[in-house]
Amino acid sequence: MKLEQAQKIAEEVVKRLSPYCQRIQIAGSIRRQKPQVRDVDIVLIPSDPWNLTHEILGLGLSSVAGGEIRRVNYNGTQVD
């Protein structure tokens, strides 16, 4: 997908998750401003792990959940 589309999705996800985080940042190809982006990468430090997990699972169908990594399909886009 194009960088602009990925940036918009990343900003939506950050907005939803930020109330449960001490710190949250967009990472990966978007941070590096690559013209084509394969997926959306977000790095965060939780302040409210329980509700953060609940919100992440509410984003979309979870394909990976465990340890420190969560992967969801958010409106057709892979978000890690």
Secondary structure, 3 states (H helix, E strand, C coil): CEHHHHHHHHHHHHHHHHHHEEEEEEEHHHHCCCCECCCEEEEEEECCHHHHHHHHHHHCEEEEEECCEEEEEECCEEEC
